[in-house]
Amino acid sequence: MSILWESRFALRTQWVTSSLIRELLKLTQKPEVISFAGGLPAAEYFPVERFQDACQRVLANQAHQALQYSTTEGYPPLREFIAERLCTQGVCVGPENVLITSGSQQALSMLGALLINPGDRVLVEEPTYLGALQAFSLYQASYVGVPTDSDGICTEMLPEALRHGPKFMYILPNFQNPAGVTLSAERRIELTRLAHEHGIPIVEDDPYGALRFEGEDMRPLVAVDAELTGGVHEAYTGNVIVLGTFSKTLAPGLRIAWIVAPRQVIAKLTQIKQGLDLHTSTFNQMVIYEAAKDGFIDEHVDRLRHVYRRRRDAMLAALDRYAPPEMTWTQPQGGLFLWLQLPAGVAERAAFDLAIEKNVAFVPGSAFFARPDSPPTARLNFSCMDEERIVEGIRRLCGVIQDMQAKRNGDAPNRAE
């Protein structure tokens, strides 16, 4: 007799859903589709030769170590490298504060295992990163959403939200995924102050902070926290857990990311990771370190900034030219994404289906909300295609939106030209 497998699944799997982005990407693999859907870095700018050299050096000089099991915490030189870079931003951390993970998604899942009991509330921005909602929902979290505007999370609404007693706040302060907005300096201070006042930890997810095209770099929340507690020159013991990654600056395929946190947090996360995968790939960690060191990562990121700025500018100019007046969008100063507010009455999923017919794709914005009644929105990625295709894709997308508006109003189609 065949087993009815669904009856054997753990109750927590009721909260597990497929990633909408991963599912949509299956629809957009045809070369004729101009896809703004994925959060993909520009593959043509991967530093392939640098990685070839790094692989050769690792295998020539440290092959036995690179191909062997290793410690759960991660490759010591890589942990030291990460700690030193964070120290330059005003936080006193050492390698003992760093845990290497197999991508930021694993880090989010580990934090869910560490912090969330069934029914615990997590305070999130509205909108927020879909992958975090997936990771936290596996542990049966519920959510307290706080709206964002062009300066990030609306801190004036935090006191009321904090009355719900969230277990922690999940914040993307720089070029947020999906909205592309950056938390202002004033709001960083207020957010951190409120976290201290209410005793609420902050998970600071910062995959895009290095990819700033314009304006001045902002201090990370962990640095604001260290200053607030007077611990800038002491070993970090504050209220912020930081996530970072090499996926957006070097190569996502190697799946190398990290968590920086107080030592007692790292110790417990290390135990959790031992039950997941023992340790992140030793070889990949060593190759990333060899590729990144000696200033190369800063040189490479500088090149990416110029490329991504041109592509963002192309998207903004195309929207100015083709978008209907009822549609608005964010003006990101860095990162990979731009956020559209669709005109009233335009259903985002219907717009997606019609856009696919025109061989252009985006991510419907409802995927980034923890509530069902989200406004009609869309996330667009501008990093992974050239300017010409960006302009053509925006022209097609805006034509779809205008046709939907015309049909709704009973007018003749008014295609973008």
Summary of the structure (lengths in Angstrom):
residues: 417
radius of gyration: 21.9
end to end distance: 62.0
largest distance: 71.0
contacts: 1395
relative contact order: 0.16
helix: 47%
strand: 14%
